[in-house]
Amino acid sequence: MDWRNQEGYPDPTPYEALKTIDQRAKEYLPLVYICSPFAGDTERNIERARGYCRLAVSRGCIPLAPHLHYPQFMDDGDQKQRELGLRFALILLGKCDELWVFGERISSGMAREIAKAKRRGMPIRYFDSKGEEVY
């Protein structure tokens, strides 16, 4: 990229603008929503979700996994708190660039997240429990 215009005169304003756009494009990290089971074997599911987040980071993305965050201060066993947490999660889903679905089993909460993403026309990617993309 040259800082001179077509006629050879210095033209720093467009040069700086294009340079900034180019830098921002290189710095952009997509926000991906991590969708995986939580209930059941929660200890194992939490560890897997952490791994899925690490996978997203390794692929240049920012992971968002509400099912790791909200159970820290909300009771998933309490139906009202669970519904509130899922409501929060669905709002956050709208801020994401993509939905990444992990595992072979789709829980009821995951099904709601997937349905919401489909209604919004979001890109959805599916992975097996080992983090391999399946389709």
N, C-alpha and C positions, 0 to 999 in steps of 0.2 A: 504494500500500500504506500503510495507516494503522497507527500504533503504538498505537492505542487499540483495545480490544475492542468487541464489539457493543453493550455497555452504556455505552461512552464512557469507561471507566476505562483508565489507562495499563497497557499489557501489553507491556513491551519484549522479553520472552524469545521469544515466537513471531514478533514483528516482526523481531528480529535473525536468527533462524533462517531465515525466509523470504527476508530480504534476502541472506543468504549463499548460499542455494540459487540465487537469481536471478542473483547475480554469477557464481557458478561455471558456471552454464549458459551465460552469455554468453562466458565465458573458455575454454570447452571447445574444443579443437582435435582433431579425429579423427586417429588415426595410420593412414596408408595405406601399404600395401606396394607399392612400384613394381616391376613385373614387366616386363622388357624384355630383348631379346637382348644378350648380352655377347660371346660367341665370334665368330670371323670377323673382320670389320673392327672390332677392339676400339676403336681410336681414335675412329671415327665413332660406335660404339655407346655409348661412355662419354659423349661429348658429347651425344648424344640423351638418355641417362638423366639427365644433369644438367638438361637442359631439362624433362624430365618432372617432376623434383623441383621445379623452379621453378614449373611449372604447378600442382602440388599446393599449394605455399605460397600462390600467388596465389588459390587457391580456399579458403583458410582451413584447410588441413590440414598435418599434420606428415608429411613423406615419409620412408620408410625404404627404402633401396635397397642391400641387402647386396652386390649385385654391383658396386657402386662402392667399398665398404669393404674386403671381404676380399681382393681382388686386390692391395691395397696391401702386404700382407705374406704372402700365400699365392700359390702358383704354380698358376694355373688349368690349365696344361699338364700338371701332375702329377696323375694320376687320384686318388690317395689324398687329396691336398690339396683337389682339386676336390670330391670327395664329402664331405669334412669341412666345407668351406665351405657346401655345399648343405644339409648337416644343420643347421649353425648357422642358416642362413637360414630353414629350415622351422620351427625353434623360434621364431625372431623373428616369423615370419608369424602364429603363434598369439597374439601380443600385439597384433596390429593390428585395426582396426575394419573395414577393407575391403581388397580386393586390386584394384589397378588394372593392367590388362594393356595394354601398348602395342605397336603395330606389327602388320604384316600376317603376320609369320612367327612361329610358336610353336616355340621351341627345346625340346630334351628337358628342360632344367632348368626352363624356364617351364612345360612340361606337368606336371611334378611339383609345382610350386607351385600351379598351377591345381587339380590333382586334390586336393591337401591342403586348399585353401580350400573346395572343393565338399564334401569329407567333413565339414568343420567347419561347413558351412552359412553360410559368410561371404558377405557381399555381394561380387560381382565386377562390375567395370565394365570395358568394353573401349573402347579408343581407337585411332585410327589413328596412324601415325608422326608426324603433324602435331599430335597432341593433341586431335583432334576425337573426341568420344564417338560410337561407331558403334552401340551398342545396350546 
